[in-house]
């Protein structure tokens, strides 16, 4: 069985009945680390080849969204999977807490400005999905969004899910390939990684006391993630619930999903025909006719 076929078990296209508890955070599809890293290297090479055709053809765009709890490995997955991509064809945006200017707009305004152009891969490290995750877990953040009071009802989350589905359907209909990755980390593995950050000087900058405080809300976050996937997983914008306790496996799963999505499109280099081909032939003849310059003795 091809690795892409094995990874299909993590793809969610219909959230009805989805239960996060049924997804193992430590799954590795029977692979060991060495084999997975070898497969990842092949996947990165293949992704680079497909990205070159994507860029040249200039028809499709790709939007890869990464959502996860802190320390799940979003940065590492992006770094390792996209390591072979031509920087001209890839755009990465990280979304932190919204600014005052961003809060004066609708909840998808800041991310909409960063959508990838045709021919490019756009990566969102966090996204508009924060608005149904962290904002849902922290109601005080919703209060900062200056919405008219009569619009903040108990239906606000289902309304945001509805808006997101419509938005992603619109993008898909306009040629954007959407892949959404939830790096599914266990609470115990997060604890271990936090301790590792505290021990290594090169990683301490990533840590804040607020990270530990958020662990108190772990169950609330898991409920929010589950509800999010239930309401926004669609065939045109699937969620990939990627086991993230083993970083090496999570990176392979992300690479395999991206390669599979691009390989299914008819990506090819544009053919040069007609007058353009005739111009190329003229250029060739002129270059061949140029006498080589003699080197001075």
C-alpha positions in Angstrom: 0.0 0.0 0.0 1.3 3.4 -0.9 2.0 5.8 1.9 -0.6 8.3 0.6 -3.2 5.5 0.9 -2.3 4.8 4.5 -2.6 8.5 5.3 -6.2 8.7 4.0 -7.4 7.4 7.4 -6.6 10.8 8.8 -8.6 12.7 6.2 -12.0 14.0 7.4 -14.4 15.1 4.6 -17.6 14.8 6.6 -17.6 15.8 10.2 -21.0 14.3 11.0 -20.4 12.0 14.0 -16.7 12.9 14.3 -15.1 12.1 17.6 -11.6 13.3 18.5 -11.2 10.6 21.1 -11.2 8.0 18.3 -8.0 9.4 16.8 -4.8 8.2 18.4 -2.2 10.9 18.9 0.7 8.3 18.7 -0.3 6.5 15.5 2.6 5.8 13.1 1.0 3.4 10.6 3.6 0.8 11.6 6.5 2.9 10.3 9.7 3.4 12.2 11.5 6.7 12.3 14.3 5.9 9.8 11.8 4.6 7.2 9.5 7.6 7.7 12.4 10.0 7.3 13.4 8.3 4.1 9.9 8.6 2.8 9.7 12.2 3.9 12.9 13.0 1.8 11.2 11.4 -1.2 8.0 13.4 -0.5 9.8 16.7 -0.2 11.5 16.1 -3.6 8.3 15.1 -5.2 6.5 18.2 -3.7 9.2 20.5 -5.1 8.6 19.0 -8.6 4.9 19.5 -8.4 5.3 23.0 -7.0 7.4 24.0 -10.0 4.6 22.9 -12.3 2.0 24.6 -10.1 4.0 27.9 -10.4 4.6 27.6 -14.1 1.0 26.6 -15.0 -0.4 29.5 -12.9 -3.9 28.1 -12.6 -4.3 26.5 -9.2 -3.3 27.9 -5.8 -2.8 25.9 -2.5 -3.9 27.0 1.0 -2.5 24.8 3.8 -3.8 25.7 7.2 -2.1 24.5 10.4 -3.9 24.5 13.7 -2.8 22.8 16.9 -2.2 23.2 20.6 1.2 24.8 21.6 4.2 22.6 21.1 2.4 20.3 18.6 5.1 21.0 16.0 3.5 23.4 13.5 6.7 25.3 12.9 8.8 22.1 12.5 6.3 20.6 10.1 6.2 23.7 7.9 10.0 23.9 8.0 10.8 20.3 7.1 8.0 19.7 4.6 8.5 22.9 2.7 12.4 22.7 2.8 12.7 21.9 -0.9 10.2 24.4 -2.2 11.3 27.4 -4.3 10.7 30.4 -2.0 9.2 32.4 -5.0 6.3 29.9 -5.0 5.6 29.7 -1.3 4.2 32.2 1.2 4.0 31.6 5.0 1.9 33.7 7.4 1.7 33.3 11.2 -1.3 34.8 12.9 -0.8 36.0 16.5 -3.3 37.9 18.7 -5.1 40.4 16.4 -4.1 44.1 16.5 -6.5 46.9 17.2 -6.8 47.6 13.4 -7.6 44.0 12.8 -10.3 44.0 15.5 -12.0 46.8 13.6 -12.7 44.4 10.8 -14.6 41.1 10.4 -13.0 38.0 11.8 -11.6 36.8 8.5 -10.3 40.1 7.2 -6.7 39.8 8.2 -6.3 36.3 6.8 -8.2 37.1 3.6 -5.5 39.6 2.7 -2.9 36.8 2.8 -4.5 34.3 0.5 -2.1 32.7 -2.0 -2.0 33.9 -5.6 -2.5 31.4 -8.4 0.6 29.2 -8.9 1.6 29.6 -5.2 1.4 27.6 -2.0 0.1 29.7 0.9 0.7 28.4 4.5 -1.3 29.7 7.4 0.3 29.0 10.8 -2.9 29.4 12.7 -5.8 31.1 10.8 -9.3 32.3 11.0 -10.0 29.1 12.9 -8.6 30.8 16.0 -12.0 32.6 16.0 -13.8 29.4 16.9 -11.1 28.0 19.1 -9.2 30.4 21.4 -11.9 33.0 21.2 -14.5 30.4 22.1 -12.5 29.2 25.0 -11.8 32.8 26.1 -15.1 34.7 25.9 -13.4 37.9 27.0 -11.7 37.9 23.6 -15.0 37.9 21.8 -16.0 41.0 23.8 -13.0 42.8 22.4 -14.2 42.4 18.8 -16.7 45.3 19.1 -19.6 43.4 17.6 -23.0 44.8 18.0 -24.5 43.3 21.1 -27.6 42.0 19.3 -25.3 39.9 17.0 -23.5 38.1 19.9 -26.0 35.3 20.6 -25.7 31.6 21.4 -25.7 31.0 17.7 -22.5 32.9 17.0 -20.3 29.8 16.7 -22.7 27.9 14.4 -22.9 31.1 12.3 -19.1 31.4 12.1 -18.9 27.8 11.0 -21.5 28.5 8.3 -19.5 31.5 7.1 -16.3 29.5 7.0 -17.8 26.7 5.0 -19.2 29.2 2.5 -15.9 31.0 2.3 -13.9 27.8 1.7 -16.4 26.7 -0.9 -16.0 30.0 -2.7 -12.2 29.6 -2.6 -12.4 26.0 -3.9 -14.7 27.1 -6.8 -12.0 29.7 -7.8 -9.2 27.2 -8.0 -7.8 27.1 -4.4 -6.8 23.6 -3.2 -7.5 23.7 0.6 -5.8 21.3 3.1 -6.4 21.9 6.8 -4.1 20.1 9.3 -4.9 19.6 12.9 -1.7 18.3 14.6 -3.3 16.2 17.3 -1.0 16.2 20.3 -1.6 14.4 23.7 -1.6 16.4 26.9 1.2 14.3 28.3 3.4 14.8 25.2 2.8 18.5 25.4 4.0 18.5 29.0 7.1 16.6 28.0 7.9 19.1 25.2 7.4 22.0 27.5 9.9 20.6 30.0 12.3 20.0 27.1 12.0 23.7 26.1 12.8 24.7 29.7 16.0 22.6 29.6 17.3 23.7 26.3 18.5 27.4 26.0 17.8 27.4 22.3 14.2 26.6 22.9 13.4 28.7 26.0 12.4 31.7 24.0 9.3 29.7 22.8 8.0 29.2 26.3 5.8 31.5 28.4 4.0 30.9 31.7 0.7 31.4 29.8 1.4 28.1 28.0 1.1 26.3 31.3 -2.0 28.3 32.2 -3.7 27.2 29.0 -3.3 23.5 30.0 -6.0 24.1 32.6 -8.4 24.6 29.7 -7.3 21.4 27.8 -10.7 19.8 27.8 -12.4 23.0 26.6 -9.9 23.2 23.7 -10.5 19.6 22.7 -14.2 20.1 22.7 -13.8 23.2 20.6 -11.5 21.4 18.1 -13.9 18.5 17.9 -16.9 20.9 17.2 -14.8 22.8 14.7 -14.0 19.7 12.7 -17.5 18.4 12.9 -18.9 21.6 11.3 -16.2 22.5 8.8 -14.9 19.3 7.3 -16.0 19.1 3.7 -14.9 17.3 0.5 -13.5 20.6 -0.9 -11.8 21.6 2.3 -11.0 18.5 4.3 -9.4 18.3 7.8 -6.4 16.1 8.3 -6.3 14.9 11.9 -2.6 14.2 12.1 -1.1 12.2 15.0 1.5 14.5 16.4 3.1 12.7 19.3 5.9 11.7 17.0 7.1 14.7 15.1 8.8 12.6 12.4 5.5 10.9 11.6 3.4 14.1 11.6 5.8 15.7 9.1 5.5 12.7 6.8 1.7 12.8 7.0 1.6 16.4 6.0 4.0 15.9 3.1 2.0 12.9 1.8 -1.3 14.9 2.0 0.2 17.8 0.0 1.8 15.5 -2.6 -1.4 13.6 -3.0 -3.5 16.7 -3.5 -1.2 18.2 -6.1 -0.6 14.9 -7.9 -4.3 14.6 -8.6 -4.4 17.8 -10.5 -3.3 18.0 -14.2 -0.2 20.1 -13.4 2.1 20.5 -16.3 4.5 23.0 -17.8 2.8 25.3 -20.4 3.5 24.3 -24.0 5.0 26.8 -26.3 3.3 26.8 -29.7 2.4 29.0 -32.7 4.1 32.3 -33.0 5.9 32.0 -29.6 7.5 28.8 -30.8 8.6 30.4 -34.0 10.2 33.3 -32.0 12.1 30.7 -30.0 13.4 29.2 -33.1 14.6 32.6 -34.4 16.3 33.2 -31.1 18.1 29.9 -31.3 19.4 30.6 -34.8 20.6 34.0 -33.8 22.5 32.7 -30.8 24.0 29.9 -32.8 25.1 32.4 -35.5 27.0 34.6 -33.0 30.7 34.0 -33.4 32.5 33.0 -30.2 34.8 35.7 -28.9 38.5 34.9 -29.0 40.3 35.0 -25.7 43.1 37.4 -25.5 46.5 35.9 -25.2 
